[in-house]
Amino acid sequence: MSTARIRAALRQPLLRLHFYAGIVIAPFLLVSALTGLAYALSYPLEDVLHADLETVEPGGEPLTLAHQVGAVTAAHPDWPVTAVRPAADAESSTAVLVDDGTARESGAVAVVYVDPYTGEVLGDSTTYGSSQAGPVREWISTLHRNLHLGEPGRLYSELAASWLWVVALGGLVLWVSRRRRSGGFWRPRPAGAGRSRTLAWHGPVGVWLVLVLLFLSVTGVTWSRYAGEHVAQLREALSWTTPSLAVDEGASGGAHAGHDAMTGMATSAFSITLLDSVYETAREAGMSDPMEIALPAGSATQFLVSEQRRSVPLEQDQMVVDTASGAPQVAGELRFADWPVMAQATSVLIAAHMGLLFGLANQVVLAVAMVLLVLMVVWGYRMWWQRRPRGGLVGRAYPRGGLRRLPWPVIAAVVAVWALVGWFFPLLGISLAAFVVVDVAVGLWRRFRRPPVERGPGAATVSRRTALATATVSAAVGAGVGMAIASGAQDEGAAAGDEGSGTEPFYGDRQGGIATPVQGHALFAAFDLAAADLATGAALGTAAVAANLKALLRDWSDTAAALAAGEAPPKARIDGADQFDAEAVAAGLAPGRLTVTFGIGPAAFAKAGLEAARPSKLAELPEFDGDRLNPAWSGGDLLLQVCGDDPQVVSNAFLELRKRAVGLGTLGWVQHGFSSAPAGGGTPRNLMGFKDGSANPEAGSEEFDARVWAVDAEPSWFEGGTYLVFRKIRMRLPDWSMLSAEDQNLTFGRERDSGVPLSGGGEFDHPDFTALDASGLPAVPADSHIAVVHDAAMVRRGFNYDYGFLTQGDVSSDAATDGHLDGHMHAEHPYDAGLLFVSFQADPQVFVDAQEKMAASDRLSEFITAEGSGVFAVPPGAAEGGFVAEDLFGA
């Protein structure tokens, strides 16, 4: 399988994973974002609320630390002092940490604030963690971490942090894979309405956020319960842990032990008197404010001094000052510069996560990021709602089964990666496994709940849609749960050679004539929307054109549904009482598996004032090198593809549909085609004698669906539709007939009779482009047709045409110029026969890329000329009683 196909196959499960995460995990992300926003805003809020405690008016020389702490012990004699944070600048108060006997859930401790100039006790509060959070920030921090639910509540934040990087990277890959050509990748360019407009914001904003979200996910997981343990083990194994100094709590007080006026583990009064000398010793040793001095307990003599600056530049040196000898001496130190590099980096990243690294700027960035993350979640849910089918409450999930289209080595690699990821992030692995189990269960339920569709005599009794639902995936991923296993079943479908008695349903999720087994006859007709009123000749405005388009699609849908079922269509509005002759042309004939497929051309949307609803990938095809397009056979606002096994039934359907277009649209061009399956079944042949469609995947298979259906469509009304490319390709059959069979085989890269690639194998085997023939040359020439277009992700559904020898040379592209290689010219009556090429693809760019490669290097181009061309958006199917493209007008 080519790299491009592997990427395409991987994109489908990624879409489904992103969808599940967006629906199920997004609420956790939303709560985490809202509480994170509150935390970022709590910094300036707390500065305002605690200004009376944390700030003072400068007033001369500050008092000694011993004097300040003494004021606290006098005010709260039952609260032992544990640490002191000297005033960091002239306008800051001194914070004295005390043990007030209260054990708080978060681990916060009591703190008393003192005016360093007057010794006045300003009040008490609490302080929490290295960020020195006050009560407000402590409460919000706990809310952000565990919703005040204790240890069980931590599961929410761990689930959010574990999935955040998956959602962010998955969204980025999906956005990049859209290959934006007209801008809108980095900067939102909202256009149109519905889901496409929402996506135009969701995508670029996600690109802006991706690095921030990855950073928040990686750093946030370090606080988690289960993944956090793995992070800690990894850091320890790699020597990335944060080092620290420890004091000797049992150090003797030496000659000064008698000054201990307290008992137990309380701080001695003598230790308080030494605070100023300890502080000065630390400053002389290079320590800088803000600092925290942890006092020794009982008769211990070692003070732990720690720098507290978490903003740039980080100052987190630590020092042990021992006072056993009476004079404070540095007994040990640990400089931040001596930490392991990764420990330094971890500290920096954690400070940034907490909004400390760059102060207010850091907090503003976090707040903006959280607002945008909230919007991303809201937009995601909005797009889910906008993808809902008509009458539905919520949108559909993206198709399942992408893994089964991958080679087993790739599947094994995907499962191994997810098993490793699931082990490292247990909640991610468990929830992902749950998604898969639910997904498989839903697939099985849908498989068995849907009854078979009743078909006509001799036709298959199981519908293609039911067969598609029976394709299931069984997978277990994450936390080493297991490995993805794929299995599927496809319906062979009714034979193209059916005797004409079968019926094809008109209503359903998809239009007929796409996955339908190819019928024997086809008619293609293009119409242009009327620009003027038929009765008055007055020009029509866009609203009137849109009303006409809606009326025509409704009338056509009603008519096609009746004809496909073998019933008389409703009376046309232009029929008089004696003009209703619907049964006349096809009287007594069976429906013949009739299908009618509607397409809308690029220009129709502007004419109807619906440009905002035009599918984003729908644009006129360019004229390629080698084309000789006739405007009379190209373009159109609307396309009818009428297919059936009985040519008279097809003709009757066209006459009925054309009659209903009177006054609403004008006929542009018509092309007739046919396709004949071999007697024993198999792939039909084109007029060059080669099998046409050997590279098509089985209808209803996952590969077919991935190639054809626009599952990520813009706008939402087009979800589940497809794009049809039509090309009238004239074959130079007189010239072709002069080639030897070997040259013909080399031109296509296949054996004409069997359809087998020249590299060997079977008709449906992928060509081996590395295989050599007996002469040492590539068995499949690099300029052969299959070598050039083998990787085009489309489904061909072409029909032959043969208009014979024309009597008017000016209607053919080879008039008076081309003929047999042996010089027998057909200038007077050129032969016009070839292929009505029709391809269905999820993105028309697939055809454009393939056609450009053909024009550049395909040797088949010497024998074919495109004379007609068009591209159309084929909407999804209509619900019973509705009409095709109904949602286009309801958006």
LUMLOMI-682549 format. One record per residue (C-alpha): x, y, z. Coordinates in steps of 0.05 Angstrom, whole numbers, padded with zeros to 5 digits, always signed. Layout:
REM residues N
XYZ;...
This chain:
REM residues 891
+00000+00000+00000;+00026+00069-00018;+00044+00120+00034;-00013+00165+00010;-00063+00108+00020;-00036+00093+00089;-00043+00166+00107;-00114+00167+00080;-00131+00103+00118;-00102+00130+00183;-00141+00195+00176;-00208+00159+00183;-00196+00129+00252;-00163+00194+00272;-00226+00231+00253;-00268+00181+00293;-00221+00186+00353;-00222+00262+00350;-00298+00258+00346;-00304+00212+00407;-00255+00254+00447;-00292+00317+00427;-00359+00289+00450;-00339+00250+00513;-00275+00282+00538;-00292+00354+00519;-00334+00365+00582;-00273+00349+00625;-00231+00396+00582;-00285+00449+00589;-00285+00444+00665;-00210+00444+00667;-00207+00505+00622;-00258+00544+00663;-00224+00528+00729;-00157+00543+00697;-00183+00610+00674;-00207+00624+00744;-00138+00606+00771;-00102+00652+00722;-00149+00709+00742;-00141+00694+00816;-00071+00725+00818;-00093+00798+00806;-00157+00785+00846;-00118+00762+00906;-00070+00820+00901;-00130+00866+00909;-00163+00826+00964;-00099+00819+01005;-00070+00887+00993;-00082+00907+01066;-00043+00847+01090;+00014+00842+01040;+00031+00916+01028;+00053+00971+01075;+00073+01044+01073;+00149+01051+01077;+00169+01086+01141;+00243+01090+01157;+00287+01032+01178;+00252+00965+01187;+00252+00930+01254;+00293+00867+01265;+00263+00801+01244;+00265+00778+01317;+00224+00839+01337;+00174+00827+01282;+00166+00753+01299;+00162+00772+01372;+00101+00815+01356;+00068+00753+01325;+00084+00708+01384;+00056+00761+01431;-00008+00766+01391;-00015+00690+01382;+00024+00657+01439;-00007+00588+01423;+00016+00588+01351;+00088+00563+01344;+00128+00598+01290;+00153+00552+01235;+00182+00599+01182;+00192+00671+01164;+00188+00706+01096;+00224+00772+01105;+00195+00832+01068;+00221+00826+00996;+00218+00901+00982;+00203+00967+01016;+00128+00961+01006;+00119+00889+01027;+00100+00862+01095;+00136+00806+01130;+00099+00739+01130;+00107+00694+01191;+00085+00622+01181;+00055+00590+01243;+00022+00526+01265;-00049+00544+01286;-00068+00472+01299;-00114+00467+01238;-00102+00412+01186;-00128+00435+01119;-00146+00390+01060;-00100+00426+01012;-00041+00428+01060;-00044+00504+01068;-00015+00533+01132;-00031+00594+01173;+00009+00659+01162;+00010+00723+01202;+00030+00789+01167;+00071+00841+01204;+00088+00913+01185;+00165+00911+01184;+00169+00985+01203;+00121+00988+01262;+00116+00915+01284;+00040+00920+01279;+00006+00853+01265;-00036+00867+01203;-00076+00803+01206;-00073+00729+01190;-00092+00686+01132;-00066+00621+01100;-00012+00607+01049;-00009+00548+01002;+00046+00518+00961;+00107+00547+00927;+00065+00601+00894;+00046+00626+00964;-00027+00625+00946;-00078+00657+00992;-00146+00628+01010;-00179+00648+00945;-00125+00620+00900;-00119+00558+00945;-00194+00545+00937;-00192+00555+00862;-00128+00513+00856;-00162+00455+00893;-00223+00464+00849;-00179+00460+00787;-00142+00399+00813;-00198+00356+00842;-00263+00396+00844;-00259+00393+00920;-00276+00319+00916;-00211+00295+00946;-00171+00238+00915;-00228+00213+00869;-00235+00283+00841;-00164+00280+00815;-00187+00231+00762;-00223+00286+00725;-00161+00330+00717;-00117+00270+00699;-00166+00248+00646;-00167+00319+00617;-00091+00326+00618;-00081+00256+00589;-00127+00269+00530;-00110+00342+00518;-00047+00327+00477;-00083+00273+00437;-00139+00321+00419;-00091+00377+00403;-00044+00337+00359;-00101+00299+00326;-00136+00363+00309;-00072+00393+00281;-00060+00332+00237;-00131+00334+00211;-00127+00408+00197;-00060+00402+00161;-00086+00344+00120;-00142+00387+00092;-00088+00421+00049;-00116+00490+00051;-00099+00526-00014;-00138+00591-00008;-00114+00614+00060;-00150+00604+00125;-00097+00558+00155;-00068+00607+00204;-00120+00661+00202;-00195+00649+00209;-00231+00666+00145;-00304+00651+00161;-00346+00645+00099;-00412+00613+00084;-00456+00586+00138;-00465+00526+00182;-00409+00479+00198;-00359+00508+00148;-00363+00576+00181;-00353+00545+00250;-00295+00503+00225;-00262+00565+00195;-00254+00588+00267;-00242+00521+00301;-00184+00502+00256;-00139+00564+00257;-00151+00577+00331;-00131+00505+00344;-00066+00517+00307;-00052+00577+00350;-00066+00537+00413;-00032+00471+00398;+00035+00487+00429;+00003+00518+00491;-00043+00458+00499;+00014+00409+00491;+00053+00447+00544;-00006+00447+00592;-00019+00373+00581;+00054+00352+00592;+00063+00395+00654;-00007+00383+00681;+00002+00308+00680;+00059+00314+00731;+00008+00329+00785;-00036+00270+00766;-00046+00206+00807;-00029+00149+00759;+00007+00180+00700;+00042+00225+00750;+00073+00164+00783;+00100+00142+00715;+00128+00212+00704;+00161+00210+00772;+00191+00141+00757;+00216+00165+00690;+00248+00228+00721;+00281+00186+00775;+00308+00136+00724;+00337+00193+00682;+00362+00232+00743;+00315+00289+00727;+00287+00295+00798;+00289+00361+00834;+00345+00360+00886;+00336+00390+00956;+00373+00402+01020;+00354+00371+01086;+00368+00396+01156;+00391+00354+01214;+00330+00357+01259;+00368+00324+01316;+00428+00371+01316;+00447+00390+01387;+00442+00462+01410;+00511+00457+01441;+00527+00512+01492;+00462+00546+01477;+00416+00488+01490;+00396+00519+01556;+00362+00577+01522;+00307+00530+01498;+00245+00557+01532;+00197+00510+01497;+00186+00436+01499;+00171+00384+01447;+00177+00404+01374;+00161+00478+01382;+00210+00530+01357;+00256+00555+01412;+00255+00628+01432;+00330+00629+01423;+00323+00609+01350;+00279+00669+01339;+00333+00715+01367;+00382+00686+01315;+00337+00701+01256;+00371+00766+01237;+00441+00737+01238;+00419+00676+01198;+00386+00723+01148;+00448+00765+01140;+00493+00704+01135;+00449+00678+01077;+00450+00745+01041;+00526+00750+01048;+00531+00680+01019;+00494+00703+00956;+00422+00688+00973;+00371+00741+00951;+00300+00761+00967;+00247+00737+00968;+00269+00684+01017;+00238+00637+01067;+00274+00618+01130;+00249+00553+01162;+00264+00553+01236;+00290+00491+01272;+00244+00455+01319;+00260+00437+01391;+00334+00440+01406;+00357+00433+01334;+00403+00488+01308;+00399+00485+01232;+00358+00536+01193;+00337+00521+01120;+00339+00583+01077;+00305+00579+01009;+00299+00630+00953;+00227+00638+00931;+00231+00673+00864;+00193+00631+00812;+00193+00687+00759;+00248+00703+00709;+00304+00699+00729;+00288+00639+00773;+00323+00641+00841;+00314+00576+00878;+00380+00566+00915;+00377+00532+00982;+00424+00538+01042;+00430+00506+01110;+00455+00554+01164;+00478+00521+01229;+00480+00561+01294;+00507+00506+01340;+00571+00546+01352;+00534+00609+01368;+00555+00645+01304;+00514+00625+01243;+00554+00586+01192;+00536+00558+01124;+00532+00483+01134;+00509+00465+01063;+00483+00496+01000;+00448+00475+00936;+00450+00524+00878;+00397+00524+00824;+00453+00528+00773;+00478+00460+00797;+00412+00425+00787;+00408+00374+00730;+00388+00409+00665;+00322+00372+00660;+00306+00387+00733;+00317+00461+00717;+00273+00456+00655;+00218+00421+00695;+00219+00476+00747;+00214+00529+00693;+00157+00494+00658;+00118+00483+00722;+00126+00556+00740;+00099+00575+00671;+00040+00527+00680;+00024+00561+00747;+00028+00631+00716;+00090+00650+00756;+00146+00651+00705;+00131+00717+00671;+00084+00746+00723;+00023+00783+00697;+00041+00769+00624;+00043+00694+00639;-00025+00698+00673;-00055+00737+00614;-00030+00685+00565;-00059+00629+00606;-00126+00665+00613;-00130+00678+00538;-00112+00606+00523;-00166+00581+00570;-00218+00626+00538;-00198+00601+00469;-00200+00529+00494;-00271+00541+00519;-00289+00568+00450;-00256+00508+00417;-00300+00461+00458;-00362+00502+00443;-00346+00504+00369;-00334+00429+00370;-00402+00415+00399;-00433+00465+00351;-00403+00429+00292;-00429+00363+00319;-00498+00394+00322;-00490+00425+00253;-00472+00356+00224;-00538+00327+00247;-00583+00297+00193;-00646+00333+00177;-00694+00323+00234;-00640+00297+00280;-00617+00325+00346;-00542+00310+00340;-00491+00296+00287;-00468+00229+00262;-00401+00198+00281;-00349+00191+00228;-00347+00123+00193;-00312+00066+00229;-00266+00014+00200;-00206+00054+00177;-00156+00007+00210;-00178-00052+00169;-00154-00018+00106;-00083-00016+00132;-00029-00069+00123;-00020-00113+00184;+00049-00086+00200;+00020-00016+00204;-00039-00041+00246;+00010-00076+00293;+00051-00011+00298;-00011+00030+00314;-00034-00019+00367;+00036-00023+00398;+00041+00053+00402;-00027+00059+00434;-00012+00002+00482;+00051+00040+00505;+00014+00106+00509;-00043+00072+00547;+00006+00042+00597;+00039+00109+00610;-00028+00146+00613;-00073+00094+00646;-00137+00135+00645;-00126+00151+00572;-00116+00077+00556;-00177+00055+00596;-00223+00107+00566;-00197+00093+00496;-00210+00019+00505;-00280+00037+00529;-00291+00078+00466;-00271+00019+00423;-00315-00030+00461;-00375+00016+00455;-00359+00030+00382;-00356-00045+00366;-00420-00058+00405;-00457-00003+00368;-00432-00030+00302;-00456-00100+00319;-00522-00074+00343;-00533-00035+00279;-00512-00095+00239;-00565-00141+00268;-00621-00091+00280;-00628-00068+00208;-00676-00113+00169;-00660-00133+00097;-00690-00089+00043;-00742-00123+00000;-00718-00124-00072;-00751-00143-00136;-00753-00215-00162;-00685-00243-00177;-00648-00187-00140;-00608-00193-00077;-00648-00194-00013;-00596-00157+00028;-00585-00084+00014;-00517-00053+00003;-00530-00008+00062;-00542-00068+00107;-00480-00101+00081;-00440-00039+00097;-00467-00039+00168;-00442-00111+00177;-00370-00089+00169;-00345-00088+00241;-00281-00074+00279;-00259-00108+00342;-00203-00073+00378;-00173-00066+00447;-00123-00011+00456;-00088+00025+00511;-00061+00000+00577;-00039-00063+00542;-00112-00085+00532;-00101-00119+00465;-00095-00110+00391;-00140-00085+00335;-00172-00138+00293;-00212-00122+00231;-00262-00163+00194;-00316-00144+00145;-00367-00170+00097;-00390-00140+00032;-00453-00153-00008;-00438-00174-00079;-00498-00134-00102;-00545-00148-00157;-00515-00168-00224;-00510-00116-00278;-00541-00165-00325;-00606-00168-00286;-00664-00178-00332;-00691-00109-00316;-00743-00129-00264;-00707-00103-00203;-00718-00037-00167;-00668+00009-00134;-00692+00051-00076;-00692+00126-00088;-00696+00148-00015;-00639+00135+00033;-00575+00164+00063;-00541+00164-00005;-00566+00177-00075;-00571+00117-00121;-00527+00109-00182;-00462+00114-00143;-00453+00050-00104;-00507+00017-00146;-00481-00041-00190;-00471-00011-00259;-00533-00015-00303;-00533-00027-00378;-00552+00043-00401;-00541+00114-00379;-00561+00184-00399;-00527+00247-00374;-00561+00314-00382;-00539+00383-00359;-00586+00441-00346;-00574+00515-00333;-00619+00551-00284;-00667+00599-00317;-00645+00672-00312;-00711+00702-00335;-00784+00690-00323;-00813+00646-00377;-00878+00686-00383;-00854+00758-00378;-00781+00754-00397;-00763+00794-00334;-00696+00779-00302;-00699+00736-00240;-00665+00755-00176;-00625+00706-00135;-00683+00692-00088;-00728+00674-00147;-00673+00630-00177;-00664+00595-00109;-00740+00584-00105;-00739+00554-00175;-00680+00509-00157;-00715+00484-00095;-00780+00472-00133;-00743+00435-00188;-00705+00390-00141;-00768+00374-00103;-00807+00358-00167;-00749+00317-00195;-00743+00278-00130;-00817+00261-00129;-00815+00240-00202;-00751+00199-00196;-00776+00163-00134;-00840+00143-00169;-00805+00120-00233;-00753+00080-00194;-00809+00043-00159;-00844+00029-00224;-00901+00077-00208;-00932+00134-00247;-00900+00200-00227;-00942+00258-00202;-00973+00301-00254;-00927+00356-00281;-00948+00428-00270;-00947+00441-00345;-00991+00380-00361;-01062+00394-00380;-01120+00348-00367;-01108+00313-00433;-01032+00316-00432;-01016+00268-00376;-00980+00213-00414;-00929+00189-00362;-00943+00115-00375;-00942+00118-00450;-00867+00113-00466;-00851+00058-00415;-00920+00025-00412;-00914-00047-00390;-00840-00043-00375;-00808-00061-00309;-00767-00007-00272;-00703-00038-00298;-00663-00018-00235;-00673+00055-00253;-00633+00106-00214;-00633+00181-00220;-00574+00219-00190;-00574+00295-00183;-00513+00339-00183;-00505+00414-00173;-00452+00453-00211;-00407+00508-00183;-00442+00566-00216;-00511+00547-00190;-00496+00570-00120;-00479+00641-00140;-00539+00646-00187;-00585+00625-00130;-00552+00669-00078;-00527+00608-00042;-00453+00619-00051;-00443+00614+00024;-00470+00543+00022;-00427+00520-00036;-00384+00459-00017;-00314+00484-00004;-00281+00437-00054;-00329+00450-00112;-00296+00492-00166;-00296+00490-00241;-00245+00442-00270;-00187+00472-00308;-00175+00456-00381;-00118+00406-00381;-00063+00398-00432;-00091+00357-00489;-00163+00376-00477;-00204+00403-00535;-00266+00421-00497;-00330+00440-00533;-00371+00489-00491;-00434+00455-00518;-00415+00391-00481;-00386+00422-00417;-00408+00452-00351;-00479+00462-00326;-00515+00484-00264;-00551+00417-00254;-00534+00347-00276;-00581+00288-00285;-00550+00219-00286;-00604+00170-00307;-00584+00097-00307;-00622+00033-00318;-00621-00035-00351;-00675-00017-00402;-00658+00040-00450;-00731+00056-00460;-00742+00064-00386;-00682+00110-00383;-00708+00151-00442;-00777+00156-00410;-00747+00180-00344;-00707+00234-00379;-00769+00258-00417;-00809+00263-00352;-00753+00300-00316;-00739+00347-00373;-00812+00366-00378;-00811+00388-00306;-00752+00435-00319;-00792+00479-00366;-00790+00550-00342;-00741+00532-00286;-00680+00510-00326;-00657+00501-00398;-00626+00438-00426;-00552+00447-00440;-00527+00380-00466;-00544+00306-00467;-00499+00245-00473;-00520+00173-00480;-00478+00113-00457;-00480+00039-00448;-00443-00015-00409;-00445-00090-00423;-00422-00140-00372;-00390-00204-00397;-00437-00264-00401;-00404-00298-00342;-00400-00234-00302;-00339-00192-00289;-00312-00123-00307;-00343-00089-00368;-00297-00068-00425;-00288-00002-00459;-00287+00008-00534;-00211-00001-00534;-00223-00072-00513;-00196-00065-00442;-00232-00078-00377;-00254-00012-00346;-00258-00007-00270;-00211-00062-00247;-00180-00015-00195;-00247+00002-00163;-00257-00023-00092;-00318-00065-00076;-00380-00022-00068;-00397-00016+00005;-00326-00031+00028;-00289+00015+00075;-00241+00035+00019;-00300+00051-00026;-00331+00095+00027;-00265+00130+00042;-00255+00146-00032;-00325+00169-00047;-00362+00200+00011;-00347+00269+00036;-00349+00252+00110;-00315+00316+00131;-00356+00360+00085;-00364+00434+00084;-00417+00458+00095;-00458+00411+00138;-00516+00402+00089;-00467+00366+00042;-00444+00316+00095;-00446+00247+00064;-00448+00273-00007;-00395+00264-00061;-00365+00299-00122;-00379+00275-00192;-00330+00290-00249;-00358+00281-00319;-00314+00277-00381;-00334+00261-00452;-00272+00227-00477;-00267+00212-00551;-00223+00153-00568;-00183+00153-00632;-00206+00083-00647;-00182+00080-00720;-00111+00097-00696;-00117+00051-00636;-00137-00007-00679;-00071-00003-00717;-00030-00018-00655;-00006-00088-00640;-00035-00124-00580;+00032-00118-00545;+00033-00042-00555;-00038-00037-00531;-00020-00077-00468;+00041-00033-00455;-00002+00029-00463;-00051+00007-00408;-00001-00034-00367;-00050-00092-00367;-00064-00153-00410;-00123-00136-00453;-00160-00202-00449;-00151-00218-00375;-00143-00149-00345;-00083-00174-00305;-00027-00124-00292;+00034-00138-00335;+00072-00151-00270;+00029-00212-00259;-00022-00235-00208;-00097-00227-00216;-00141-00174-00247;-00154-00140-00181;-00083-00146-00153;-00043-00083-00144;+00011-00076-00198;+00083-00090-00177;+00121-00032-00207;+00188-00063-00187;+00177-00126-00229;+00220-00133-00292;+00203-00167-00357;+00249-00216-00396;+00289-00159-00425;+00304-00129-00357;+00256-00070-00367;+00199-00053-00319;+00142-00101-00334;+00093-00043-00324;+00121+00017-00361;+00126+00080-00321;+00085+00117-00373;+00030+00064-00377;-00039+00085-00356;-00042+00045-00292;+00027+00067-00271;+00006+00140-00277;-00062+00137-00243;-00060+00075-00200;-00062+00115-00135;-00120+00161-00152;-00170+00154-00094;-00234+00154-00136;-00286+00106-00161;-00298+00103-00236;-00368+00090-00263;-00361+00104-00336;-00403+00085-00397;-00384+00074-00469;-00414+00116-00524;-00414+00106-00600;-00444+00161-00643;-00415+00130-00706;-00387+00169-00765;-00409+00240-00759;-00438+00277-00817;-00417+00345-00791;-00343+00349-00781;-00344+00414-00741;-00375+00380-00681;-00315+00335-00670;-00246+00354-00644;-00210+00315-00699;-00247+00345-00758;-00202+00345-00820;-00139+00330-00780;-00135+00260-00753;-00145+00190-00779;-00113+00122-00787;-00038+00116-00776;-00034+00087-00845;-00060+00151-00875;-00133+00131-00887;-00165+00197-00866;-00234+00207-00838;-00235+00281-00845;-00302+00284-00879;-00338+00237-00831;-00298+00231-00766;-00314+00172-00721;-00341+00195-00653;-00339+00140-00601;-00307+00133-00533;-00321+00137-00460;-00368+00178-00418;-00319+00180-00360;-00353+00188-00292;-00315+00187-00227;-00339+00197-00156;-00290+00223-00103;-00291+00256-00035;-00246+00311-00063;-00245+00334-00136;-00172+00351-00128;-00159+00276-00132;-00183+00277-00204;-00145+00341-00220;-00080+00311-00195;-00091+00247-00234;-00110+00284-00298;-00049+00330-00293;-00004+00268-00287;-00039+00237-00347;-00029+00299-00389;+00045+00300-00371;+00065+00227-00381;+00010+00178-00398;+00020+00145-00466;-00055+00133-00469;-00064+00208-00480;-00042+00199-00552;-00106+00161-00566;-00158+00200-00527;-00184+00271-00526;-00230+00303-00475;-00285+00341-00511;-00333+00353-00453;-00321+00366-00379;-00358+00383-00315;-00356+00376-00240;-00417+00372-00195;-00432+00366-00121;-00476+00305-00111;-00516+00317-00046;-00532+00260+00002;-00596+00222-00007;-00666+00244+00011;-00708+00221+00069;-00774+00188+00053;-00821+00243+00030;-00765+00294+00025;-00723+00315-00033;-00650+00316-00053;-00610+00375-00025;-00668+00394+00020;-00619+00416+00075;-00587+00465+00027;-00648+00508+00034;-00660+00496+00107;-00591+00518+00131;
